[in-house]
Amino acid sequence: MITVIAEIKVRPGRRDAVMEKITALLPSVLEEKGCHRYEPYIDFNGQIPWRKTVPDSIFMLEDWESLAHLEAHQQAPHMDKHRENIKADVLDVVIHIIEKA
């Protein structure tokens, strides 16, 4: 099992629009073979002085059975369409692939 933490950095003011498109994508991804979790998260709205705020980012937390399943996910037609649908609003994507120590 591998876990992906992806930070999708969006243009200021466009996070809700991108979240709508991610929400529409969720059922297709969750049906993919090897997908155990695919969940979007946003910045916690609270005043905590020791944390970094990222109000224009969406974080995807994903669990995949294997790297092969993750690679198949990246090549899925619905992902190509999704990337095309959000590309005007996305500034950068930072992906971390981690595993339990």
N, C-alpha and C positions, 0 to 999 in steps of 0.2 A: 504494500500500500504506500502510495506517495501522496503528499499534500502539496497543493499549489496555493500560494498567496499572491494574488495579482493586484497591483494598484493601478487603476485606470485613472489617469489624470485628465480631467475634462476642462474645457474652456469655462471661465467664470460665468456663473448663471445658467449653465447647461446641464448640471448634474441631474435634475429631475427628468429632463427629456431623455437622457441616456438611460436612466433607471427604468423608464417606461419600456424602452426597447429591450433592456436586459430581462425585465419581468416577462415580456412576451416570448423571449428565447428560452426561459427556464424549462418548460415542459419538454422541449425537444432535447435539450442536453441531459436532463434527468433520465430520459429513456435510452441514452447511449449505453452500450455495453461497457462495463467497467466503471461507470460513474456511481460513486457512493454518496457524494455531496457536491452541490453547486449552489452556493449561497452568496448573495450580495450583502455588503455591509457598508455603512456610511459613518462619518465622523460623529462621535458622541457629542451632543450639544450640552456641554457643561463646563463650568469654569474650574479647571484643574491646572494649577500653575506649572506643574512639572511635565506636562505632556506636550507633544507637538500636535498642532491642529492642521487638518487637511480638509477644509470644507468643500473643496472642488474635486475630491477624489472619491472613487468607488472601489472598495476592496472586495475581490472575489475570493472566497474560501472554498477550495475544491479538494475532494478526495477521489483518487483514481486507483483502480486495482493495480495498474502497472504503467510504466512509461509508454509502452506500446498503445495502451488505451488512451493516454493523454495525447499522444501523437495522432491517433486516429481522430480524436475530438478536434484537434486543430485543423485537420483536413476535411472535416465534415462540410457538406454544401451549406447547411444552415449557418455554420460559423463564417464561411466566406461571405454570405449574404449579410450577416450581422455586422461584420467588420466594415463592409461597404456602407451600411446604414448609419454607422456611428462615426465614421472617419472624420467628418467635418467638425465634430465636437470633441474629439480626443486629441490631446496634446502629446501624450506619452503613455506607455504601459511598461511597468516594471514587474517582472515575474520572478518569483522565488519558488523553487521546487525543493521541498524538504522531506525528510523522513524521520521517524521516531528514532531517537538516539539509543 
